[in-house]
Amino acid sequence: MSAPTGIDERTVEINGQACRVWEKGSGPRVGYLSPAPGVPRWQPFLERLSERRRVVVPSIPGLFGATGHRQLDDTADWIAMALDLVEASGLRGQELIGGSIGGMLAAEVAAFSEVSKLVLVAPYGLYDPEEPVSDPFASPPQQQAQLYSENPAAFLEAFGPPPDEDAAQEFMLLAYRASETAARLVWPFGDRGLRKRLHRITCPTLLLWGSRDRVIPASYAKRFADGITGPTRIRSLETAGHLAAIDAPEAAAAAVLEFLDA
């Protein structure tokens, strides 16, 4: 897929595989590690951020824009990949945002490398059997939008196939690959031991959650905050589900920019 109009595109090499990097805007650099299935097209949340930041969106291997996920087996592989991806994209020491599976990887980056400020939007990474994370891979594909999002129209705009039939077939194959990637990373519980590393996160951190999240309960924000050593803030978006940046892009971007500019 070619870059949307106004987006600068380049590639970086991770484990011998090309990973797409999209960039837009001016000002301080902020990286974005996305939820699955990735960023098949530029999103309103990113557009809003780009008004005051140079937004850098590297593609996680296996999601839209990158391959190489089948080379990543254990936790160390995924953490090393995330560190390499952030550094190759010019984001070491910069602000970093991560959502869902990208949030878990962003937290790992902050635990092992320099990050100036961190934003985690409903990240995976912790599991409490008393209040379990749901298993989205147990739901049929036609129910995914209702599980992840409170705004089906916005979900379809972000992740739906294009109208052209041939392009739609290719798109669905890439979406299937992204689902496989997410499963390799977080199935069944999304717990790869991050709890034992949270104390290494010392930068200011915003935990942003949709109050209607049906995948990871909003109460997990406090679990993350209790484990992080650096100063933390918790913000809730009342109209959003798990994909808060998709459901409420203006409110999510406003909360993120307020935190980053503080």
Beta strands, then each sheet from edge to edge (+ up, - down):
strand 1: 8-14
strand 2: 17-24
strand 3: 29-33
strand 4: 54-58
strand 5: 95-99
strand 6: 118-121
strand 7: 205-210
strand 8: 232-237
sheet 1: 1+ 2- 4+ 3+ 5+ 6+ 7+ 8+
end
